[in-house]
Amino acid sequence: MAAETHVFQTKVSKLLKLLANSLYSNKEVFLRELVSNASDAIDKLRFAAIAKPELLGSDPVFSIRISADKEAGTLTVSDNGIGMTLEEANEHLGTIAQSGTEDFLEHLSADEAKNAQQIGQFGVGFYSSFIVADRVTVVSRAATAGENEAVRWESDGSGTFTSELTTRASRGTDVILHLRDEDKNFLDPWTLRETITKYSDHISTPVYLLEEKPAEEGKTPEKDWVQVNDAKALWTLPPKEVTDDQYKEFYKHLTHDWEDPLCWAHNRVEGDLEYTSLLYCPSVAPYDLYNRDLQKGLKLFVERVFIMDRADAFLPNYLRFIKGLVDTNDLPLNVSRELLQESRVAAKLKKALTRRALDMFAKLADDKEKYGVFWTQFGRVLKEGIVEDPDNKKAILGLLRFATTKAGASDITVSLADYVSRMPEGQKNIYYVIANTPEAAEGSPYLEGLKKKGVEVLLLWERIDEWMMGALTEFDGHKFIPATAADLELEGVKAKSDDAEKPSETSKEEDDKAVARFKAALGEKVADVRVSDRLVDSAACVVGQHDQMLTEQMRRMLEAAGQTVPEEKYTLEVNLESPLVKKALAENDPARFSEWADVILDQALLSEQGSLKDPAGFVKRLNALLLS
């Protein structure tokens, strides 16, 4: 069969262009990626051989072999894993088979350092070969294929590749790198040994390096395969015997991430349920974190045999960013994804691993700086757990962080325990406000009365906040109350001593008369009108019962989902001490007062909703009043 030329998938071409521009400052990581891929291929065959032992044939001992040819300028990484057919080589080496990659590449910024950090987050280990090679040849034979059914794949990374059938004596894959002149230091045995030991010592498969043996004078040096890694599965070691650097390198091997993990938890449990788990939290959120349909999960091992990648039965969806593995003796070797969903053992493991992950975050919270990084990257996802995981709601509540009126919208570091500890005398509830932006939350008129009394308010503006707060009732005996609630309970809270409440300048009779005028002018546009005790500077606000009223954020979410949202009438609260309200009440012409009442209502609705149904009408009325 003659070699056929193929064009790379568009997103691969973009990726190779980035690689060609030397995005990586640490070139040696290409070897880590190739060894990790070889290890994965061996793991896949080890699992397949459980059902079909004949796949191992006469080669049951797994190994990864690395050899350098200084004369040819090539470096070869070989494995005796599952191998590839011609079709699989064209598919796997000509495309990046992962959802969302093209979208990710389209959004890459011009910041090359940032690209270098992120590019490894969507599994492109093989393509890192082009960091050091100007041509890459792959010879592979699938475990199910015959000797003459191997495949030869080759590319110089310029946009095309060739593939053809060839022969290979045994199953497995050879990745042959034709190194650039400036990168031929990777042909040096000491460089290779140091790199393998640094990055791949923890891989459970033996990694052999072809080295020259000391030769007697006058004789040609002989070469021999020397094992250079420890070849012990890291998670099987006692945690006290594993260094931080080893944990970090194993994480990079496991995930193909280029960044160090933010934290990890390594546990071995014996008893009713026997398992070992190694959980990692990345330091940077993956670009596809909010693609809930993308399969995520832990690597599953049974009795140290790799069974499944991305097993999603062991962690809830809101912890989908957690990486790592679980190794147990309590599941059968032939377990499938379908069986996992129904397995009582899997359910117990999920419960235990979820607690492990939440405990890991609780310990991380002791380091304020690191926890700040965690919250910035994964806080929004963790909030999903309030609704999705009621059994662990208390633990999740302790992990939440908020911006507040005291800390400011730019400082999202306040825990609920912090909030409660600094409540003023007489405060019983936890108050919050939800808006569309941080600025709108911080400047909300609903906060004026609370600020006057020295009450701290949680500031919320993310889309998930509405959903989350709907599932929260209390924390440590304190109810959650929106600042927009009509029945705001502040009677027991004492005003700050340096800002004591001033007596009203109007009598109750005058107040009732003013309220009656607004009611008459607005009619059916409002449910009611009353004097506000929450406003200080603003003229008016609209409120409703907090357990019944839909906020504008929720209304928009329902409308975007195609739901019919009923019309809602608000109660208008007016601040009779406001100069604007006083000016309106001084108007004796009923028609002119009606215009003022409409403008004041529209302003209140604009503050609450961020938009108006008839903005042109509002502008027209406002202009008429300003020009009169």
C-alpha positions in Angstrom: 0.0 0.0 0.0 1.4 3.4 -1.0 1.6 6.2 1.6 -1.4 8.5 1.6 -1.1 12.2 2.5 -3.7 13.7 4.8 -4.3 17.3 6.0 -4.3 17.9 9.7 -7.6 18.8 11.4 -7.8 22.7 11.5 -7.3 22.9 15.3 -4.3 20.6 15.1 -2.7 22.9 12.6 -3.3 25.8 15.0 -1.8 23.9 17.8 1.3 22.9 15.8 1.8 26.5 14.8 1.9 27.5 18.5 4.4 24.7 19.2 6.5 25.9 16.3 6.7 29.3 17.8 8.5 27.8 20.9 5.8 28.4 23.4 7.4 26.0 25.9 10.3 27.3 28.0 10.9 23.9 29.5 11.4 21.7 26.5 12.2 18.5 28.4 8.5 18.0 29.3 8.0 16.4 25.8 9.6 13.3 27.2 7.3 13.2 30.1 4.3 13.4 27.8 5.5 10.6 25.5 6.3 8.3 28.4 2.9 9.1 29.9 1.2 8.2 26.6 3.2 4.9 26.5 2.1 4.1 30.0 -1.5 4.8 29.1 -1.3 2.4 26.1 0.1 -0.3 28.4 -2.7 0.3 31.0 -5.3 0.0 28.2 -3.9 -3.4 27.1 -3.6 -4.6 30.6 -7.3 -4.0 31.1 -8.3 -5.5 27.7 -6.3 -8.6 28.5 -8.5 -9.3 31.5 -11.3 -10.4 29.2 -8.9 -11.5 26.3 -5.7 -12.9 27.8 -4.7 -14.0 24.3 -3.9 -10.3 23.4 -0.7 -10.6 25.4 0.6 -13.4 23.3 4.2 -14.3 24.0 5.0 -10.8 25.4 3.3 -10.6 28.8 5.9 -8.4 30.5 5.2 -4.7 29.9 7.9 -2.1 29.5 8.7 1.3 28.0 12.1 1.6 26.1 13.9 4.8 25.2 16.9 4.8 22.8 19.0 7.5 21.2 20.8 7.3 17.9 23.4 10.1 17.7 24.4 9.3 14.1 20.8 9.4 12.8 19.9 12.2 15.3 16.8 10.3 16.4 15.2 9.6 19.8 12.8 6.6 20.0 10.2 6.0 22.7 8.8 2.4 22.4 6.1 0.5 24.3 4.5 -2.9 24.1 1.0 -1.5 24.8 -2.3 -1.7 22.9 -1.0 -0.1 19.7 -3.0 1.4 16.8 -4.5 0.4 13.5 -4.2 2.6 10.4 -7.6 4.0 11.0 -6.9 4.8 14.7 -3.6 6.4 13.8 -5.3 8.7 11.3 -7.9 9.6 13.9 -5.9 10.0 17.0 -2.8 11.6 15.5 -4.6 13.7 13.0 -7.2 15.2 15.3 -7.5 16.3 18.9 -10.4 14.1 19.9 -11.8 16.2 22.7 -14.9 18.3 22.8 -14.4 22.1 22.9 -10.8 22.2 21.8 -11.5 24.3 18.7 -13.4 26.8 20.8 -10.5 26.9 23.3 -8.0 27.6 20.5 -10.1 30.4 19.1 -10.0 32.1 22.5 -6.3 31.8 23.1 -4.9 35.2 23.9 -1.7 36.7 22.5 0.0 36.1 25.8 2.4 33.2 24.9 3.2 32.5 28.5 -0.5 32.0 29.3 -0.8 29.8 26.2 2.1 27.6 27.3 0.4 27.1 30.7 -3.0 26.3 29.3 -2.2 24.3 26.2 -1.6 21.1 28.1 -5.0 21.2 29.7 -6.8 19.5 26.9 -4.6 16.4 26.3 -2.1 17.1 23.5 0.8 15.2 24.8 1.9 13.6 21.5 2.1 16.9 19.8 4.7 18.1 22.3 7.1 16.1 20.2 7.3 19.0 17.8 8.8 21.2 20.5 12.2 19.4 19.8 11.6 17.5 16.5 11.3 18.8 13.0 9.9 15.4 11.9 8.1 12.7 13.8 7.6 9.1 12.7 5.2 6.7 14.4 5.3 2.9 13.8 2.5 1.0 15.6 0.8 -2.4 15.6 -2.4 -3.0 17.3 -2.7 -5.9 19.7 -5.4 -7.4 17.5 -3.5 -6.9 14.2 -1.1 -9.1 12.3 2.5 -8.5 11.6 1.8 -7.0 8.2 -1.0 -4.8 9.5 1.1 -2.3 11.3 0.9 1.4 10.5 3.6 4.0 9.7 2.6 7.6 10.3 4.9 10.6 9.7 4.7 14.4 9.7 7.0 17.4 9.8 4.3 19.4 11.6 3.7 21.7 8.6 0.0 20.9 8.1 0.0 17.4 6.5 0.9 13.9 7.5 1.3 10.6 5.6 0.2 7.1 6.7 0.6 3.7 5.2 0.6 0.0 6.2 3.9 -1.5 7.2 5.3 -4.4 9.2 6.2 -4.7 12.9 7.3 -7.9 14.6 5.3 -7.3 17.7 2.5 -5.2 19.1 3.1 -1.7 20.5 4.2 1.7 19.3 7.5 3.4 18.4 7.5 7.2 18.4 10.7 8.3 16.6 11.7 12.0 16.9 14.1 13.5 14.3 15.6 16.1 16.6 16.5 19.6 15.6 20.2 20.5 15.8 19.6 22.8 18.7 17.8 20.0 20.7 20.2 17.1 20.2 21.3 17.4 23.8 18.4 15.0 24.4 20.5 12.3 22.7 22.9 12.4 25.7 22.3 9.4 28.0 22.8 11.5 31.2 20.3 14.1 30.1 17.8 11.3 29.3 18.4 9.5 32.6 18.0 12.7 34.6 14.8 13.7 32.7 13.2 10.3 33.1 14.0 10.1 36.7 12.7 13.6 37.3 9.4 13.1 35.5 8.6 9.4 35.3 10.1 7.7 38.4 6.6 7.1 39.8 5.3 5.2 36.7 4.4 1.6 37.6 5.7 0.3 34.2 9.5 -0.1 34.0 11.2 2.5 31.8 14.4 1.2 30.2 17.2 3.4 28.6 19.6 1.9 26.1 23.1 2.8 27.5 26.6 1.9 26.6 28.5 -0.4 29.0 32.1 0.4 29.9 34.3 -1.4 27.4 37.7 -2.9 27.7 40.5 -1.0 25.8 40.5 -1.7 22.1 37.0 -3.2 22.2 33.7 -1.7 20.8 31.4 -0.6 23.6 28.3 -2.8 24.0 24.8 -1.4 24.7 22.4 -2.7 27.3 18.9 -1.9 28.5 19.0 -0.3 32.0 15.9 0.3 34.1 16.0 4.0 35.2 12.7 4.5 37.1 11.6 3.0 40.4 8.5 1.5 38.8 6.3 1.6 41.9 2.8 3.0 41.7 3.1 6.1 43.8 -0.4 5.8 45.3 0.6 2.4 46.7 3.3 4.0 48.8 2.7 5.2 52.4 2.1 9.0 52.2 5.0 9.7 54.6 7.3 8.2 52.0 6.2 10.4 49.1 7.7 13.9 48.7 5.8 17.0 47.6 7.8 17.0 44.3 6.9 13.4 43.7 3.2 14.2 44.2 3.5 17.2 41.8 5.2 15.2 39.1 2.7 12.3 39.4 -0.1 14.8 39.0 1.4 16.1 35.8 1.8 12.5 34.5 -1.8 11.7 35.4 -3.4 14.8 34.0 -1.0 16.2 31.3 -1.4 19.6 33.1 1.7 21.8 33.0 1.0 23.6 36.3 1.6 22.2 39.8 -1.6 21.2 41.7 -2.9 23.5 44.3 -3.4 20.7 46.9 -3.8 17.0 47.1 -5.1 14.3 49.5 -3.6 10.8 49.7 -5.5 8.3 51.8 -5.4 4.5 52.3 -8.5 3.0 54.0 -8.9 -0.5 55.4 -12.0 -2.1 57.0 -15.5 -2.4 55.7 -14.4 -0.6 52.5 -10.8 -1.0 51.3 -9.5 1.6 48.9 -6.6 4.0 48.2 -7.4 7.4 46.8 -5.2 10.2 45.6 -7.2 13.4 44.8 -5.8 16.6 43.3 -7.1 20.1 42.9 -5.6 21.9 39.9 -4.3 25.4 40.3 -6.0 26.6 37.1 -9.5 25.8 36.0 -9.7 23.8 32.7 -11.2 25.8 29.9 -14.1 23.4 29.6 -15.1 23.5 33.3 -18.6 24.6 32.6 -19.2 22.0 29.8 -21.3 19.8 32.0 -21.7 17.2 29.2 -18.0 16.5 28.9 -17.1 13.3 30.7 -14.9 13.8 33.7 -13.9 11.7 36.7 -11.2 9.7 38.4 -9.0 7.0 37.0 -10.2 3.7 38.4 -7.9 0.9 39.4 -9.0 -2.5 40.8 -6.3 -4.4 42.7 -3.7 -2.0 41.0 -5.0 -2.9 37.5 -6.1 0.1 35.5 -9.8 -0.4 34.6 -11.3 2.9 33.5 -10.4 6.5 32.7 -12.7 9.4 33.7 -15.0 7.2 35.9 -17.6 9.7 36.9 -19.4 7.5 39.6 -17.0 8.5 42.4 -17.5 12.3 42.8 -20.6 14.5 42.4 -20.8 16.8 39.4 -19.9 20.0 41.4 -16.5 18.4 42.1 -15.9 17.6 38.4 -12.6 19.6 38.5 -11.0 17.2 40.9 -8.3 15.0 39.3 -6.8 11.8 40.6 -7.5 8.1 41.1 -9.1 5.5 43.3 -7.8 1.9 43.7 -10.0 -0.6 45.4 -10.2 -4.4 46.0 -14.0 -4.2 46.5 -15.0 -4.0 42.8 -14.7 -6.8 40.1 -12.0 -6.5 37.4 -14.7 -6.6 34.7 -16.7 -3.7 36.1 -18.3 -1.4 33.5 -19.6 2.2 33.7 -23.2 0.8 33.8 -22.4 -1.5 36.7 -20.8 1.4 38.6 -23.9 3.4 38.4 -25.8 0.6 40.2 -23.0 -0.6 42.5 -23.4 -0.1 46.3 -19.6 -0.1 46.6 -19.3 2.7 44.1 -22.0 4.6 46.1 -20.1 4.2 49.3 -16.8 5.2 47.6 -18.5 8.3 46.2 -19.7 9.3 49.7 -16.3 8.8 51.2 -14.3 10.5 48.4 -16.7 13.5 48.5 -15.9 14.0 52.2 -12.1 13.6 51.4 -12.3 16.3 48.8 -14.3 18.7 51.0 -11.8 18.0 53.9 -9.0 18.8 51.5 -10.5 22.2 50.8 -11.1 22.9 54.4 -7.4 22.3 55.2 -6.5 24.5 52.2 -8.6 27.3 53.7 -6.0 27.7 56.4 -3.7 29.2 53.8 -5.6 32.4 52.8 -3.6 33.1 49.7 -3.9 29.6 48.2 -7.6 29.4 49.1 -8.1 32.7 47.3 -6.7 31.1 44.2 -9.0 28.1 44.7 -12.0 30.3 45.2 -11.3 32.4 42.1 -10.9 29.3 40.0 -13.6 27.0 41.4 -15.8 28.9 43.7 -18.7 29.2 41.3 -18.7 25.4 40.7 -18.5 24.6 44.4 -21.7 26.7 44.8 -23.6 24.1 42.8 -23.1 21.7 45.6 -25.4 23.6 47.9 -28.3 22.5 45.7 -26.9 19.2 44.4 -25.5 17.7 47.6 -27.8 18.4 50.6 -26.0 15.8 52.7 -22.8 17.9 52.6 -24.4 21.3 52.7 -23.0 22.2 56.1 -19.4 21.4 54.9 -19.9 23.3 51.7 -21.3 26.3 53.6 -18.1 26.5 55.6 -16.1 26.7 52.3 -18.1 29.5 50.7 -16.5 32.9 50.4 -18.3 36.2 49.8 -17.8 39.9 49.0 -19.6 42.1 51.6 -20.4 45.7 52.2 -17.5 45.9 54.7 -14.9 44.0 52.7 -15.9 45.5 49.3 -17.0 43.9 46.0 -13.4 43.3 45.0 -12.5 41.3 48.1 -14.2 37.9 48.0 -12.7 36.4 51.2 -15.4 36.6 53.9 -16.7 33.3 55.2 -20.1 32.9 56.9 -18.3 32.2 60.2 -16.4 35.6 59.7 -19.8 37.3 59.0 -21.5 35.9 62.1 -18.6 36.6 64.4 -18.9 40.4 63.6 -22.6 40.8 63.7 -23.7 43.9 65.7 -25.7 43.6 68.9 -29.3 42.5 68.2 -28.7 41.2 64.7 -30.4 37.8 64.2 -30.2 37.2 60.4 -27.7 37.1 57.6 -28.5 39.7 54.9 -27.6 39.5 51.3 -28.3 41.3 48.0 -28.3 39.9 44.5 -27.6 42.1 41.5 -26.4 41.7 37.9 -22.9 43.2 38.5 -20.5 43.8 41.4 -21.0 47.5 41.0 -24.8 47.2 41.1 -24.6 45.0 44.2 -22.3 47.4 46.1 -24.3 50.5 45.1 -27.8 49.0 45.7 -30.2 51.4 47.4 -31.5 48.5 49.5 -28.3 48.6 51.5 -28.7 52.1 52.8 -30.6 51.4 56.0 -28.5 48.3 56.7 -25.3 50.3 56.4 -26.7 53.0 58.6 -27.2 50.4 61.4 -23.7 48.9 60.8 -25.1 45.7 59.4 -22.8 43.8 57.0 -24.5 42.5 53.8 -23.3 39.7 51.5 -22.9 41.0 47.9 -23.8 38.5 45.2 -23.9 38.9 41.4 -23.1 35.6 39.7 -25.8 33.8 37.8 -25.7 30.8 40.1 -26.2 32.9 43.2 -29.9 33.1 42.8 -30.2 29.3 42.5 -27.9 28.8 45.4 -29.6 31.2 47.8 -33.0 29.6 47.0 -31.6 26.4 48.6 -30.2 28.1 51.7 -32.4 28.7 54.8 -29.9 29.3 57.6 -26.3 29.0 58.8 -25.5 28.4 62.5 -29.0 29.3 63.5 -29.2 32.5 61.5 -31.7 32.9 58.6 -30.7 34.2 55.2 -32.8 37.3 54.4 -32.5 39.3 51.2 -32.1 43.0 51.6 -34.9 43.5 49.1 -37.4 41.6 51.3 -40.6 43.6 52.2 -40.5 42.1 55.7 -37.0 43.1 56.6 -36.4 42.5 60.3 -34.1 45.1 61.7 -36.0 46.2 64.9 -33.5 44.6 67.3 -30.4 46.0 65.6 -29.0 49.1 67.2 -27.8 51.9 65.0 -24.1 52.8 65.1 -23.4 55.2 68.0 -21.8 57.7 65.6 -24.7 57.6 63.2 -27.8 57.6 65.4 -31.1 57.6 63.6 -32.6 61.1 63.2 -36.3 61.6 64.0 -38.6 62.0 61.1 -39.4 65.5 60.0 -43.0 64.6 59.2 -45.9 63.4 61.2 -47.8 60.2 60.7 -50.7 62.1 59.3 -48.5 63.8 56.7 -46.9 60.4 55.9 -50.3 58.8 55.3 -51.3 61.7 53.1 -48.1 61.5 51.0 -48.6 57.7 50.6 -52.2 58.2 49.5 -51.1 60.7 46.8 -48.6 58.2 45.4 -51.2 55.4 45.5 -53.8 57.5 43.7 -51.2 58.6 41.0 -49.8 55.1 40.4 -53.0 53.0 40.7 -52.6 49.5 39.3 -48.9 49.9 38.5 -48.0 48.9 42.1 -49.3 46.5 44.6 -49.0 49.0 47.4 -47.1 52.2 48.5 -45.6 52.7 52.0 -43.0 54.9 53.7 -39.5 53.3 53.7 -37.4 52.8 56.8 -34.5 51.2 54.8 -33.6 54.1 52.5 -31.2 57.0 53.4 -30.2 58.7 50.2 -32.3 57.1 47.5 -35.8 58.4 46.7 -37.6 55.0 46.4 -37.2 51.3 46.0 -39.5 48.4 45.0 -39.9 45.3 47.3 -41.8 42.1 47.5 -42.1 39.1 49.8 -38.7 37.4 49.7 -40.2 33.9 49.6 -42.4 34.8 46.7 -40.8 37.5 44.6 -38.7 36.6 41.6 -35.6 38.8 41.2 -34.8 40.2 37.8 -31.9 37.9 37.5 -34.1 34.9 38.0 -36.7 36.3 35.7 -34.1 36.6 32.9 -32.8 33.1 33.5 -36.4 31.6 33.3 -37.1 33.7 30.1 -33.8 32.5 28.5 -34.9 28.9 29.3 -38.2 29.5 27.4 -40.3 29.7 30.6 -43.4 31.9 30.8 -42.8 34.4 33.6 -45.9 36.0 35.1 -46.2 39.8 35.5 -45.3 40.9 39.0 -46.4 44.0 40.9 -44.1 45.4 43.5 -44.7 47.5 46.6 -43.1 51.0 46.2 -41.3 52.2 49.3 -40.7 56.0 49.3 -38.2 58.0 51.3 -40.1 61.0 52.5 -36.8 62.6 53.5 -35.5 62.6 50.0 -35.2 66.0 48.3 -36.7 64.4 45.1 -39.7 63.1 46.9 -40.2 66.4 48.7 -40.1 68.2 45.3 -42.7 65.8 43.9 -45.0 66.2 46.9 -44.7 70.0 46.6 -46.3 69.8 43.1 -50.0 70.8 43.4 -51.0 70.0 39.8 -52.3 66.4 39.8 -51.1 65.7 36.3 -47.6 67.0 37.1 -47.5 65.0 40.3 -48.5 61.9 38.4 -45.5 62.4 36.1 -43.2 62.7 39.1 -44.7 59.5 40.7 -44.1 57.6 37.4 -40.5 58.8 37.2 -39.8 57.9 40.9 -41.3 54.4 40.3 -39.3 53.9 37.1 -36.1 54.9 38.9 -36.8 52.3 41.6 -37.5 49.7 39.0 -34.3 50.6 37.1 -32.3 50.2 40.3 -33.8 46.8 40.9 -34.0 45.4 37.4 -31.3 47.2 35.5 -33.8 47.9 32.7 -37.3 49.2 31.9 -40.1 48.0 29.7 -40.6 51.5 28.3 -37.2 53.4 28.6 -38.2 55.9 25.9 -41.3 56.9 28.0 -39.2 57.3 31.1 -36.7 59.5 29.2 -39.6 61.6 27.8 -41.2 62.1 31.2 -37.9 62.9 32.9 -36.9 65.5 30.2 -40.3 67.2 30.5 -39.9 67.6 34.2 -36.3 68.8 33.9 -37.2 71.4 31.3 -40.3 72.8 33.1 
